[in-house]
Amino acid sequence: MNALNAILFGLVALSVHFTKGYESRQYTSLGTFTPPGRDAFEVRSYAPTVVAEKCGRRSFMYLAEYIGVTGAAENSRGEKIAMTVPVINYSKNKQMCMQFVLPQSVYGSDASSAPAPIDKKVKVVAKPQMTMAYVTFTGGKRNHRVYSWVLTGLYKSLKEMVKSESFEWEIEKPMYMEAYEYSGPETPNAMKKHAVAIRLQKKN
C-alpha cells in the first residue's frame, strides 16, 4: 500500500477554500456493502459531467480565477461560474491534479457548453460516468495518516467484497482513486467532511 500512501500525501497537501450551500456532483447510490470483518462502504454511480482541471502547483488559484471566485472570471465569456462540491483531487502522470465540477444544472455533460479558459494551464474536459466505491469521514484535512488509514480500509473492504458472487464489481485496473473535499476553512476541524473513492468496473 506504499503507492497509495504516496498518492494521498500529495492529495492532502492541496488547499481547498469554499463553504456550504453549493450544488453537489450528481450521483445514484447503488447500495451500501459490509464485507465480513471489514468496514462498510457505498457504491456510487456518478453522472457524466464537465470539470475544470489544473495539474501541478497552485491548482486551486488557477481554477478559482477561471470561475471568477477571486474577481473577474478568466474565461472566454467572462462568465461567473458557481462553485460546487466536492473539489476533486487525483493523481495523473505523477502529478497531483485538482478538478472543479461545473454546475451540472447549467452545463450538463457537454464540455463545449462551458467557456474556454484564458489560461491554457486550465483545461475544461468532459468527465464520464464513473462507478466508485466511496467512504466519507470527518476531521482535519491535512492529516495524512487519517487519509491513508481510510483509503487502506476501503481497499481491504473491496478486496474482501469482490470475493462475493453477489457483488457485481471489481477494482478497475490500473487502480484509480479520487479524494473529495466538502468543507471550507470556517468549518471546525472535527466537523470537516472528506471522502476517498476507488473506481470500479463490472466483473467479467
Buried (B, 14 or more C-beta within 10 A) or exposed (E): EEEBBEBBEBBBEBBBBBEEEBBEBBBEEBEEBEBEEBEEBBBBBBBBBBBBBBBEEBBBBBBBBBBBBEEEBBBEEEEEBBBBBBBBBBBEEEEBBBBBBBBBEEBBBEBEEBBBBEEEBBBBEBBEEBBBBBBBBBBEBEBBEBBBBBBBBBBBBBEBBBEEEEBBBBBBEEEBBBBBBBBBEEBEEEEBBBBBBBBBEEEE
